[in-house]
Amino acid sequence: MQQPLHTTEADATGTTFSPVAVIRSPFREKFGIPRQPGLIKDVPAQVILLPPFNREEAVRGLADFTHIWLIFQFHACPPFDGSMTVRPPRLGGNKRMGVFATRGTHRPNPIGMSVVTLERIDYEEGITLHIKGGDLLDGTPVYDIKPYLHYADAVHEAKSGFAHSPPQIELQVEMSEEQHEKCVELEKTRPGLISLIEQVIGLDPRPAFKKKDNVRIYGVRLYDLDVRFTVKNGVATIVEIVAC
């Protein structure tokens, strides 16, 4: 009779992982980060390889791939509290689903995975992977990098349960001419800032239970800026943009 598989405490604690890279991205806090990779396809970020992996031979051949998998840690999330269910934002925060039926950050082991576009590799002063389309907080530790294989990783007939379609832009984003001119100037050192503001806020990062609040001022951290906005009748109005 086959014995059941099990993991002993010694097995579970016998392996440790160290980051191979760290993320540099415009997202400086969790609020406002796209809830899946690829929702904002042109958001720039960098994967900075750490010693001893910041050497050319570690990424030899990687430039021939257009996309990569990043295996990372949700390092800024509270510890897992033992709950077996979570409230997915896609269901309005009103329905509970099993923790393993979601891709949320509240998990027994805070591990995430994202497919991103690999734009180029910079070999100056170590190794930097320039990526786009990420959903990663600045400072995120990366534990592995793998090439994306379209024939193995894309399952076109797959069913996606309650997340059967990508979230749509919900809010029209408006800013004054003065604010727009300010953003144009800020874009000189913060690539794609205007588009990033429009897409991040357009996806409506507010919690579901606050979407009827037309008075509150919200703030999204992008780069070193706090972009503050209000929402009324489906329109998000940029109130001010201030340095953090």
PATILO-7207 format. One record per residue: residue number from 1; chain; x negated, z, y negated of N, C-alpha, C in turn. Coordinates in nm, 2 decimals. Layout:
BEGIN
> NUM, A, X, Z, Y, X, Z, Y, X, Z, Y;
...
END
This chain:
BEGIN
> 1, A, -0.09, 0.00, 0.12, 0.00, 0.00, 0.00, -0.09, 0.00, -0.12;
> 2, A, -0.06, -0.09, -0.22, -0.14, -0.10, -0.34, -0.12, 0.02, -0.43;
> 3, A, -0.23, 0.08, -0.47, -0.22, 0.19, -0.56, -0.19, 0.15, -0.70;
> 4, A, -0.11, 0.22, -0.78, -0.08, 0.19, -0.92, -0.21, 0.19, -1.00;
> 5, A, -0.22, 0.10, -1.09, -0.33, 0.10, -1.18, -0.31, 0.21, -1.29;
> 6, A, -0.42, 0.28, -1.32, -0.41, 0.38, -1.43, -0.55, 0.39, -1.50;
> 7, A, -0.54, 0.45, -1.62, -0.66, 0.46, -1.70, -0.69, 0.61, -1.71;
> 8, A, -0.81, 0.65, -1.68, -0.84, 0.80, -1.70, -0.88, 0.82, -1.84;
> 9, A, -0.88, 0.95, -1.88, -0.92, 0.99, -2.01, -1.07, 0.94, -2.03;
> 10, A, -1.15, 0.95, -1.93, -1.29, 0.91, -1.95, -1.30, 0.76, -1.97;
> 11, A, -1.22, 0.68, -1.90, -1.22, 0.54, -1.93, -1.17, 0.51, -2.07;
> 12, A, -1.07, 0.58, -2.11, -1.01, 0.55, -2.24, -1.11, 0.58, -2.36;
> 13, A, -1.19, 0.68, -2.34, -1.28, 0.72, -2.45, -1.43, 0.66, -2.43;
> 14, A, -1.45, 0.59, -2.32, -1.58, 0.54, -2.29, -1.63, 0.42, -2.37;
> 15, A, -1.53, 0.35, -2.44, -1.57, 0.23, -2.51, -1.54, 0.25, -2.66;
> 16, A, -1.63, 0.22, -2.74, -1.61, 0.22, -2.88, -1.63, 0.08, -2.94;
> 17, A, -1.57, 0.06, -3.06, -1.59, -0.07, -3.12, -1.64, -0.05, -3.27;
> 18, A, -1.72, -0.14, -3.31, -1.78, -0.14, -3.44, -1.74, -0.27, -3.51;
> 19, A, -1.71, -0.27, -3.64, -1.67, -0.39, -3.71, -1.79, -0.49, -3.71;
> 20, A, -1.75, -0.62, -3.70, -1.85, -0.72, -3.71, -1.85, -0.78, -3.85;
> 21, A, -1.74, -0.75, -3.93, -1.73, -0.81, -4.06, -1.63, -0.73, -4.14;
> 22, A, -1.62, -0.76, -4.27, -1.53, -0.69, -4.36, -1.46, -0.80, -4.45;
> 23, A, -1.34, -0.78, -4.48, -1.26, -0.87, -4.56, -1.27, -0.84, -4.71;
> 24, A, -1.29, -0.95, -4.79, -1.28, -0.94, -4.93, -1.16, -1.03, -4.97;
> 25, A, -1.05, -0.97, -5.03, -0.94, -1.05, -5.06, -0.88, -1.00, -5.19;
> 26, A, -0.78, -1.08, -5.25, -0.72, -1.04, -5.37, -0.62, -0.93, -5.35;
> 27, A, -0.58, -0.89, -5.23, -0.48, -0.79, -5.21, -0.55, -0.65, -5.20;
> 28, A, -0.52, -0.57, -5.30, -0.59, -0.44, -5.32, -0.51, -0.32, -5.27;
> 29, A, -0.38, -0.35, -5.24, -0.29, -0.25, -5.18, -0.20, -0.32, -5.09;
> 30, A, -0.13, -0.24, -5.00, -0.04, -0.30, -4.90, 0.08, -0.36, -4.96;
> 31, A, 0.14, -0.31, -5.06, 0.26, -0.36, -5.12, 0.23, -0.50, -5.18;
> 32, A, 0.30, -0.60, -5.13, 0.29, -0.74, -5.18, 0.22, -0.83, -5.08;
> 33, A, 0.15, -0.77, -4.98, 0.08, -0.86, -4.89, 0.18, -0.93, -4.81;
> 34, A, 0.16, -1.07, -4.79, 0.25, -1.14, -4.70, 0.26, -1.08, -4.56;
> 35, A, 0.38, -1.08, -4.50, 0.40, -1.01, -4.38, 0.35, -1.08, -4.26;
> 36, A, 0.31, -1.21, -4.28, 0.24, -1.28, -4.17, 0.14, -1.37, -4.23;
> 37, A, 0.04, -1.42, -4.15, -0.06, -1.51, -4.21, 0.01, -1.65, -4.23;
> 38, A, -0.05, -1.72, -4.32, 0.00, -1.86, -4.34, 0.12, -1.87, -4.43;
> 39, A, 0.18, -1.76, -4.47, 0.30, -1.77, -4.56, 0.26, -1.81, -4.70;
> 40, A, 0.14, -1.77, -4.74, 0.08, -1.82, -4.86, -0.05, -1.89, -4.82;
> 41, A, -0.04, -2.02, -4.80, -0.15, -2.10, -4.74, -0.28, -2.11, -4.82;
> 42, A, -0.26, -2.10, -4.95, -0.38, -2.12, -5.03, -0.45, -1.99, -5.09;
> 43, A, -0.40, -1.87, -5.04, -0.46, -1.75, -5.09, -0.61, -1.74, -5.04;
> 44, A, -0.70, -1.73, -5.13, -0.84, -1.72, -5.08, -0.89, -1.58, -5.04;
> 45, A, -0.98, -1.58, -4.95, -1.05, -1.45, -4.91, -1.18, -1.49, -4.84;
> 46, A, -1.26, -1.38, -4.82, -1.39, -1.40, -4.76, -1.40, -1.30, -4.64;
> 47, A, -1.47, -1.35, -4.54, -1.50, -1.27, -4.42, -1.66, -1.25, -4.43;
> 48, A, -1.70, -1.13, -4.47, -1.84, -1.10, -4.49, -1.89, -1.04, -4.36;
> 49, A, -1.98, -1.11, -4.29, -2.04, -1.06, -4.16, -2.13, -0.95, -4.19;
> 50, A, -2.13, -0.85, -4.10, -2.22, -0.73, -4.12, -2.34, -0.74, -4.02;
> 51, A, -2.45, -0.68, -4.06, -2.56, -0.67, -3.97, -2.52, -0.61, -3.83;
> 52, A, -2.58, -0.66, -3.72, -2.68, -0.77, -3.71, -2.62, -0.91, -3.69;
> 53, A, -2.49, -0.92, -3.73, -2.42, -1.05, -3.70, -2.42, -1.14, -3.82;
> 54, A, -2.48, -1.10, -3.93, -2.49, -1.19, -4.05, -2.61, -1.28, -4.04;
> 55, A, -2.62, -1.35, -3.92, -2.72, -1.45, -3.90, -2.66, -1.58, -3.85;
> 56, A, -2.73, -1.69, -3.89, -2.68, -1.82, -3.87, -2.64, -1.85, -3.72;
> 57, A, -2.72, -1.79, -3.63, -2.69, -1.82, -3.49, -2.56, -1.76, -3.44;
> 58, A, -2.51, -1.66, -3.51, -2.39, -1.59, -3.47, -2.27, -1.68, -3.49;
> 59, A, -2.28, -1.78, -3.58, -2.17, -1.87, -3.62, -2.20, -2.01, -3.59;
> 60, A, -2.30, -2.03, -3.51, -2.34, -2.17, -3.47, -2.22, -2.24, -3.40;
> 61, A, -2.18, -2.35, -3.46, -2.07, -2.43, -3.40, -1.94, -2.39, -3.46;
> 62, A, -1.92, -2.28, -3.53, -1.79, -2.24, -3.58, -1.74, -2.33, -3.69;
> 63, A, -1.83, -2.40, -3.77, -1.79, -2.49, -3.87, -1.71, -2.61, -3.82;
> 64, A, -1.72, -2.64, -3.69, -1.65, -2.75, -3.64, -1.50, -2.72, -3.61;
> 65, A, -1.46, -2.59, -3.64, -1.32, -2.56, -3.62, -1.25, -2.54, -3.75;
> 66, A, -1.13, -2.58, -3.76, -1.05, -2.57, -3.89, -0.98, -2.44, -3.91;
> 67, A, -0.96, -2.36, -3.79, -0.89, -2.24, -3.80, -0.96, -2.14, -3.71;
> 68, A, -0.94, -2.01, -3.74, -1.00, -1.90, -3.66, -0.90, -1.79, -3.65;
> 69, A, -0.92, -1.71, -3.54, -0.85, -1.59, -3.52, -0.94, -1.47, -3.57;
> 70, A, -0.87, -1.38, -3.64, -0.94, -1.26, -3.69, -0.87, -1.14, -3.62;
> 71, A, -0.95, -1.06, -3.55, -0.89, -0.94, -3.48, -0.94, -0.82, -3.57;
> 72, A, -0.85, -0.74, -3.63, -0.88, -0.65, -3.73, -0.81, -0.52, -3.71;
> 73, A, -0.84, -0.42, -3.80, -0.78, -0.29, -3.79, -0.69, -0.27, -3.92;
> 74, A, -0.57, -0.22, -3.89, -0.48, -0.18, -4.01, -0.54, -0.04, -4.06;
> 75, A, -0.64, -0.05, -4.13, -0.72, 0.07, -4.16, -0.66, 0.16, -4.27;
> 76, A, -0.56, 0.11, -4.34, -0.50, 0.19, -4.45, -0.36, 0.24, -4.42;
> 77, A, -0.33, 0.24, -4.29, -0.20, 0.28, -4.24, -0.20, 0.42, -4.19;
> 78, A, -0.09, 0.50, -4.20, -0.09, 0.63, -4.15, -0.10, 0.63, -4.00;
> 79, A, -0.15, 0.74, -3.94, -0.16, 0.75, -3.79, -0.03, 0.73, -3.72;
> 80, A, -0.03, 0.68, -3.60, 0.09, 0.65, -3.52, 0.15, 0.79, -3.50;
> 81, A, 0.29, 0.80, -3.52, 0.36, 0.92, -3.50, 0.43, 0.94, -3.37;
> 82, A, 0.41, 0.84, -3.28, 0.47, 0.85, -3.15, 0.60, 0.78, -3.14;
> 83, A, 0.66, 0.73, -3.25, 0.79, 0.66, -3.24, 0.78, 0.53, -3.16;
> 84, A, 0.87, 0.51, -3.07, 0.87, 0.39, -2.99, 0.95, 0.27, -3.06;
> 85, A, 1.01, 0.30, -3.17, 1.09, 0.19, -3.24, 1.05, 0.19, -3.39;
> 86, A, 1.07, 0.07, -3.45, 1.04, 0.06, -3.59, 1.15, -0.02, -3.65;
> 87, A, 1.15, -0.03, -3.79, 1.26, -0.10, -3.86, 1.19, -0.23, -3.92;
> 88, A, 1.20, -0.34, -3.86, 1.14, -0.46, -3.91, 1.20, -0.51, -4.05;
> 89, A, 1.12, -0.54, -4.15, 1.17, -0.59, -4.27, 1.26, -0.71, -4.26;
> 90, A, 1.23, -0.79, -4.16, 1.31, -0.92, -4.14, 1.46, -0.88, -4.11;
> 91, A, 1.48, -0.76, -4.06, 1.62, -0.72, -4.02, 1.68, -0.63, -4.13;
> 92, A, 1.62, -0.64, -4.25, 1.67, -0.56, -4.36, 1.64, -0.41, -4.36;
> 93, A, 1.55, -0.37, -4.26, 1.52, -0.23, -4.25, 1.63, -0.14, -4.19;
> 94, A, 1.74, -0.21, -4.14, 1.86, -0.14, -4.09, 1.87, -0.13, -3.94;
> 95, A, 1.79, -0.20, -3.87, 1.80, -0.21, -3.72, 1.66, -0.18, -3.66;
> 96, A, 1.66, -0.10, -3.56, 1.54, -0.06, -3.49, 1.51, -0.15, -3.37;
> 97, A, 1.38, -0.19, -3.36, 1.33, -0.27, -3.25, 1.22, -0.19, -3.19;
> 98, A, 1.19, -0.23, -3.06, 1.07, -0.16, -3.00, 0.94, -0.20, -3.06;
> 99, A, 0.85, -0.10, -3.07, 0.72, -0.12, -3.14, 0.65, -0.24, -3.08;
> 100, A, 0.67, -0.27, -2.95, 0.60, -0.39, -2.90, 0.68, -0.52, -2.91;
> 101, A, 0.79, -0.51, -2.98, 0.87, -0.63, -3.01, 0.85, -0.67, -3.16;
> 102, A, 0.76, -0.61, -3.22, 0.73, -0.63, -3.36, 0.58, -0.66, -3.39;
> 103, A, 0.55, -0.71, -3.50, 0.41, -0.72, -3.54, 0.37, -0.64, -3.66;
> 104, A, 0.45, -0.53, -3.68, 0.43, -0.44, -3.79, 0.30, -0.36, -3.78;
> 105, A, 0.27, -0.29, -3.88, 0.14, -0.21, -3.89, 0.16, -0.08, -3.82;
> 106, A, 0.28, -0.03, -3.79, 0.30, 0.10, -3.72, 0.29, 0.08, -3.57;
> 107, A, 0.17, 0.11, -3.52, 0.14, 0.08, -3.38, 0.06, 0.19, -3.31;
> 108, A, 0.07, 0.20, -3.18, -0.01, 0.30, -3.11, -0.16, 0.28, -3.14;
> 109, A, -0.21, 0.16, -3.14, -0.34, 0.13, -3.18, -0.33, 0.03, -3.30;
> 110, A, -0.39, 0.07, -3.41, -0.37, -0.01, -3.53, -0.45, -0.14, -3.54;
> 111, A, -0.42, -0.23, -3.44, -0.49, -0.36, -3.43, -0.40, -0.47, -3.47;
> 112, A, -0.45, -0.56, -3.55, -0.38, -0.68, -3.60, -0.46, -0.80, -3.56;
> 113, A, -0.39, -0.92, -3.57, -0.45, -1.05, -3.55, -0.39, -1.15, -3.64;
> 114, A, -0.47, -1.23, -3.69, -0.42, -1.34, -3.79, -0.50, -1.47, -3.76;
> 115, A, -0.43, -1.58, -3.77, -0.49, -1.71, -3.77, -0.50, -1.75, -3.92;
> 116, A, -0.62, -1.79, -3.96, -0.65, -1.83, -4.09, -0.72, -1.96, -4.09;
> 117, A, -0.72, -2.03, -4.21, -0.79, -2.16, -4.22, -0.93, -2.13, -4.26;
> 118, A, -1.03, -2.19, -4.19, -1.17, -2.18, -4.22, -1.21, -2.29, -4.32;
> 119, A, -1.23, -2.25, -4.44, -1.27, -2.35, -4.54, -1.41, -2.40, -4.53;
> 120, A, -1.50, -2.30, -4.53, -1.64, -2.33, -4.52, -1.72, -2.20, -4.49;
> 121, A, -1.85, -2.22, -4.45, -1.93, -2.11, -4.42, -2.05, -2.11, -4.52;
> 122, A, -2.07, -2.00, -4.59, -2.18, -1.98, -4.69, -2.29, -1.90, -4.62;
> 123, A, -2.41, -1.97, -4.62, -2.52, -1.91, -4.55, -2.62, -1.83, -4.65;
> 124, A, -2.58, -1.82, -4.78, -2.67, -1.76, -4.87, -2.64, -1.61, -4.87;
> 125, A, -2.75, -1.53, -4.87, -2.75, -1.38, -4.86, -2.66, -1.33, -4.75;
> 126, A, -2.69, -1.38, -4.63, -2.62, -1.34, -4.51, -2.52, -1.45, -4.47;
> 127, A, -2.41, -1.42, -4.41, -2.31, -1.51, -4.37, -2.17, -1.47, -4.42;
> 128, A, -2.11, -1.57, -4.49, -1.97, -1.55, -4.55, -1.88, -1.66, -4.50;
> 129, A, -1.77, -1.62, -4.44, -1.67, -1.72, -4.40, -1.56, -1.73, -4.51;
> 130, A, -1.55, -1.84, -4.58, -1.44, -1.86, -4.68, -1.32, -1.91, -4.61;
> 131, A, -1.21, -1.83, -4.62, -1.09, -1.86, -4.55, -0.97, -1.87, -4.65;
> 132, A, -0.86, -1.92, -4.60, -0.73, -1.93, -4.68, -0.62, -1.89, -4.58;
> 133, A, -0.51, -1.85, -4.65, -0.39, -1.82, -4.57, -0.38, -1.68, -4.50;
> 134, A, -0.47, -1.59, -4.54, -0.47, -1.46, -4.48, -0.36, -1.36, -4.53;
> 135, A, -0.34, -1.26, -4.46, -0.25, -1.15, -4.49, -0.32, -1.02, -4.48;
> 136, A, -0.44, -1.01, -4.54, -0.54, -0.90, -4.52, -0.57, -0.83, -4.64;
> 137, A, -0.57, -0.69, -4.63, -0.60, -0.60, -4.74, -0.75, -0.61, -4.76;
> 138, A, -0.79, -0.60, -4.89, -0.93, -0.60, -4.92, -1.00, -0.48, -4.85;
> 139, A, -1.11, -0.50, -4.79, -1.18, -0.39, -4.72, -1.14, -0.38, -4.57;
> 140, A, -1.06, -0.47, -4.52, -1.02, -0.46, -4.38, -1.14, -0.48, -4.29;
> 141, A, -1.16, -0.39, -4.19, -1.26, -0.41, -4.09, -1.22, -0.52, -3.99;
> 142, A, -1.31, -0.61, -3.96, -1.28, -0.71, -3.86, -1.37, -0.68, -3.74;
> 143, A, -1.30, -0.68, -3.62, -1.37, -0.65, -3.49, -1.41, -0.77, -3.41;
> 144, A, -1.34, -0.88, -3.43, -1.38, -1.00, -3.36, -1.33, -1.12, -3.44;
> 145, A, -1.41, -1.23, -3.41, -1.37, -1.36, -3.47, -1.37, -1.46, -3.36;
> 146, A, -1.27, -1.54, -3.34, -1.26, -1.64, -3.24, -1.21, -1.77, -3.29;
> 147, A, -1.26, -1.88, -3.24, -1.20, -2.01, -3.28, -1.06, -2.03, -3.23;
> 148, A, -0.98, -2.09, -3.32, -0.84, -2.13, -3.28, -0.84, -2.26, -3.20;
> 149, A, -0.78, -2.26, -3.08, -0.77, -2.38, -3.00, -0.62, -2.42, -3.00;
> 150, A, -0.60, -2.54, -3.05, -0.46, -2.59, -3.07, -0.39, -2.61, -2.94;
> 151, A, -0.46, -2.65, -2.83, -0.40, -2.68, -2.70, -0.37, -2.55, -2.63;
> 152, A, -0.43, -2.44, -2.66, -0.41, -2.32, -2.59, -0.33, -2.22, -2.67;
> 153, A, -0.35, -2.22, -2.80, -0.29, -2.12, -2.89, -0.15, -2.16, -2.95;
> 154, A, -0.12, -2.29, -2.95, 0.01, -2.33, -3.01, 0.10, -2.36, -2.89;
> 155, A, 0.21, -2.28, -2.89, 0.32, -2.30, -2.79, 0.44, -2.35, -2.86;
> 156, A, 0.46, -2.48, -2.86, 0.57, -2.54, -2.94, 0.71, -2.51, -2.89;
> 157, A, 0.72, -2.48, -2.76, 0.86, -2.45, -2.71, 0.89, -2.30, -2.71;
> 158, A, 0.80, -2.22, -2.77, 0.81, -2.07, -2.77, 0.94, -2.03, -2.85;
> 159, A, 1.00, -1.92, -2.81, 1.11, -1.86, -2.88, 1.06, -1.74, -2.96;
> 160, A, 1.11, -1.71, -3.07, 1.05, -1.61, -3.16, 1.15, -1.50, -3.19;
> 161, A, 1.25, -1.48, -3.10, 1.34, -1.36, -3.12, 1.40, -1.36, -3.25;
> 162, A, 1.40, -1.23, -3.31, 1.47, -1.22, -3.44, 1.39, -1.28, -3.56;
> 163, A, 1.27, -1.31, -3.53, 1.18, -1.38, -3.64, 1.17, -1.53, -3.61;
> 164, A, 1.29, -1.59, -3.59, 1.29, -1.73, -3.55, 1.25, -1.83, -3.65;
> 165, A, 1.24, -1.79, -3.78, 1.20, -1.89, -3.88, 1.13, -1.81, -3.99;
> 166, A, 1.04, -1.88, -4.06, 0.96, -1.81, -4.16, 1.04, -1.76, -4.28;
> 167, A, 1.01, -1.65, -4.34, 1.08, -1.60, -4.46, 1.07, -1.71, -4.57;
> 168, A, 1.17, -1.72, -4.65, 1.18, -1.81, -4.76, 1.16, -1.75, -4.89;
> 169, A, 1.11, -1.83, -4.99, 1.10, -1.78, -5.13, 1.24, -1.73, -5.17;
> 170, A, 1.25, -1.60, -5.21, 1.38, -1.55, -5.25, 1.39, -1.53, -5.40;
> 171, A, 1.28, -1.52, -5.47, 1.29, -1.50, -5.62, 1.23, -1.61, -5.70;
> 172, A, 1.29, -1.64, -5.81, 1.23, -1.73, -5.91, 1.15, -1.64, -6.00;
> 173, A, 1.02, -1.68, -6.02, 0.93, -1.60, -6.10, 0.91, -1.66, -6.23;
> 174, A, 0.93, -1.58, -6.34, 0.92, -1.63, -6.48, 0.82, -1.54, -6.55;
> 175, A, 0.75, -1.60, -6.64, 0.66, -1.52, -6.73, 0.66, -1.59, -6.87;
> 176, A, 0.63, -1.51, -6.97, 0.63, -1.57, -7.10, 0.51, -1.66, -7.12;
> 177, A, 0.52, -1.74, -7.23, 0.41, -1.83, -7.26, 0.28, -1.75, -7.28;
> 178, A, 0.29, -1.64, -7.34, 0.18, -1.55, -7.37, 0.11, -1.51, -7.24;
> 179, A, 0.20, -1.46, -7.14, 0.15, -1.41, -7.02, 0.09, -1.53, -6.94;
> 180, A, 0.14, -1.65, -6.95, 0.09, -1.76, -6.88, -0.05, -1.80, -6.93;
> 181, A, -0.06, -1.80, -7.06, -0.19, -1.83, -7.12, -0.30, -1.72, -7.08;
> 182, A, -0.25, -1.60, -7.07, -0.34, -1.49, -7.03, -0.39, -1.52, -6.88;
> 183, A, -0.29, -1.56, -6.80, -0.33, -1.59, -6.66, -0.42, -1.71, -6.64;
> 184, A, -0.41, -1.81, -6.73, -0.50, -1.92, -6.73, -0.64, -1.87, -6.75;
> 185, A, -0.65, -1.78, -6.85, -0.79, -1.73, -6.88, -0.84, -1.64, -6.76;
> 186, A, -0.75, -1.56, -6.70, -0.79, -1.48, -6.59, -0.83, -1.56, -6.47;
> 187, A, -0.77, -1.67, -6.45, -0.80, -1.76, -6.34, -0.95, -1.81, -6.33;
> 188, A, -1.02, -1.80, -6.44, -1.16, -1.84, -6.44, -1.24, -1.76, -6.35;
> 189, A, -1.20, -1.63, -6.33, -1.28, -1.55, -6.24, -1.19, -1.50, -6.12;
> 190, A, -1.07, -1.54, -6.12, -0.97, -1.50, -6.01, -0.90, -1.62, -5.96;
> 191, A, -0.96, -1.69, -5.87, -0.91, -1.82, -5.82, -0.76, -1.82, -5.78;
> 192, A, -0.68, -1.92, -5.83, -0.54, -1.93, -5.79, -0.45, -1.82, -5.83;
> 193, A, -0.48, -1.75, -5.94, -0.40, -1.63, -5.97, -0.26, -1.67, -6.00;
> 194, A, -0.23, -1.77, -6.08, -0.09, -1.80, -6.11, -0.01, -1.83, -5.99;
> 195, A, -0.06, -1.92, -5.90, 0.01, -1.95, -5.78, 0.03, -1.83, -5.69;
> 196, A, -0.07, -1.75, -5.69, -0.07, -1.63, -5.61, 0.05, -1.53, -5.66;
> 197, A, 0.05, -1.52, -5.79, 0.16, -1.43, -5.84, 0.30, -1.49, -5.81;
> 198, A, 0.31, -1.62, -5.83, 0.44, -1.68, -5.80, 0.48, -1.67, -5.65;
> 199, A, 0.39, -1.69, -5.56, 0.42, -1.69, -5.42, 0.44, -1.54, -5.37;
> 200, A, 0.35, -1.45, -5.41, 0.36, -1.31, -5.36, 0.49, -1.25, -5.40;
> 201, A, 0.52, -1.26, -5.53, 0.65, -1.20, -5.59, 0.77, -1.28, -5.54;
> 202, A, 0.75, -1.42, -5.53, 0.86, -1.50, -5.49, 0.91, -1.46, -5.35;
> 203, A, 0.82, -1.41, -5.26, 0.87, -1.37, -5.13, 0.94, -1.24, -5.13;
> 204, A, 0.95, -1.18, -5.25, 1.01, -1.05, -5.27, 0.96, -0.94, -5.18;
> 205, A, 0.85, -0.87, -5.23, 0.79, -0.77, -5.15, 0.86, -0.63, -5.15;
> 206, A, 0.97, -0.62, -5.22, 1.04, -0.50, -5.24, 1.10, -0.45, -5.10;
> 207, A, 1.10, -0.32, -5.07, 1.17, -0.27, -4.96, 1.32, -0.31, -4.96;
> 208, A, 1.38, -0.34, -4.85, 1.52, -0.38, -4.84, 1.61, -0.29, -4.92;
> 209, A, 1.59, -0.16, -4.90, 1.68, -0.06, -4.96, 1.67, -0.05, -5.11;
> 210, A, 1.57, -0.12, -5.17, 1.55, -0.12, -5.32, 1.59, -0.25, -5.38;
> 211, A, 1.64, -0.34, -5.31, 1.67, -0.47, -5.36, 1.79, -0.48, -5.45;
> 212, A, 1.87, -0.37, -5.46, 1.98, -0.37, -5.55, 1.94, -0.29, -5.68;
> 213, A, 1.82, -0.25, -5.69, 1.77, -0.18, -5.81, 1.73, -0.28, -5.92;
> 214, A, 1.80, -0.29, -6.02, 1.77, -0.39, -6.13, 1.70, -0.33, -6.25;
> 215, A, 1.66, -0.20, -6.23, 1.60, -0.13, -6.35, 1.45, -0.10, -6.32;
> 216, A, 1.42, -0.08, -6.20, 1.28, -0.04, -6.17, 1.18, -0.14, -6.20;
> 217, A, 1.06, -0.10, -6.24, 0.95, -0.19, -6.27, 0.86, -0.17, -6.14;
> 218, A, 0.83, -0.29, -6.08, 0.74, -0.29, -5.96, 0.60, -0.34, -6.01;
> 219, A, 0.50, -0.30, -5.93, 0.37, -0.35, -5.96, 0.30, -0.40, -5.83;
> 220, A, 0.24, -0.52, -5.84, 0.16, -0.57, -5.72, 0.01, -0.58, -5.77;
> 221, A, -0.08, -0.53, -5.68, -0.22, -0.53, -5.71, -0.28, -0.66, -5.66;
> 222, A, -0.32, -0.75, -5.75, -0.39, -0.87, -5.71, -0.53, -0.87, -5.78;
> 223, A, -0.63, -0.89, -5.70, -0.77, -0.87, -5.76, -0.78, -0.74, -5.82;
> 224, A, -0.82, -0.73, -5.95, -0.83, -0.60, -6.02, -0.72, -0.59, -6.12;
> 225, A, -0.61, -0.65, -6.09, -0.50, -0.66, -6.19, -0.37, -0.59, -6.13;
> 226, A, -0.30, -0.53, -6.21, -0.17, -0.48, -6.18, -0.06, -0.57, -6.24;
> 227, A, 0.01, -0.65, -6.16, 0.11, -0.74, -6.21, 0.24, -0.67, -6.20;
> 228, A, 0.30, -0.64, -6.31, 0.42, -0.56, -6.31, 0.54, -0.65, -6.34;
> 229, A, 0.65, -0.63, -6.27, 0.77, -0.72, -6.28, 0.90, -0.64, -6.26;
> 230, A, 1.01, -0.70, -6.31, 1.14, -0.65, -6.28, 1.22, -0.77, -6.21;
> 231, A, 1.33, -0.73, -6.15, 1.41, -0.83, -6.08, 1.56, -0.81, -6.12;
> 232, A, 1.62, -0.92, -6.15, 1.76, -0.92, -6.18, 1.82, -1.06, -6.15;
> 233, A, 1.93, -1.06, -6.07, 2.00, -1.18, -6.04, 1.91, -1.29, -5.98;
> 234, A, 1.82, -1.25, -5.89, 1.73, -1.34, -5.82, 1.62, -1.40, -5.90;
> 235, A, 1.59, -1.34, -6.02, 1.48, -1.38, -6.10, 1.39, -1.26, -6.12;
> 236, A, 1.26, -1.28, -6.09, 1.16, -1.18, -6.12, 1.09, -1.22, -6.25;
> 237, A, 1.09, -1.12, -6.34, 1.03, -1.14, -6.47, 0.90, -1.06, -6.48;
> 238, A, 0.79, -1.13, -6.51, 0.66, -1.06, -6.53, 0.67, -0.98, -6.66;
> 239, A, 0.65, -0.85, -6.65, 0.66, -0.77, -6.77, 0.52, -0.76, -6.83;
> 240, A, 0.42, -0.73, -6.76, 0.28, -0.73, -6.81, 0.18, -0.74, -6.70;
> 241, A, 0.06, -0.78, -6.73, -0.05, -0.79, -6.64, -0.16, -0.71, -6.70;
> 242, A, -0.20, -0.60, -6.63, -0.30, -0.51, -6.69, -0.42, -0.49, -6.59;
> 243, A, -0.53, -0.46, -6.64, -0.65, -0.43, -6.56, -0.63, -0.30, -6.49;
> 244, A, -0.67, -0.28, -6.37, -0.66, -0.15, -6.30, -0.79, -0.07, -6.32;
END
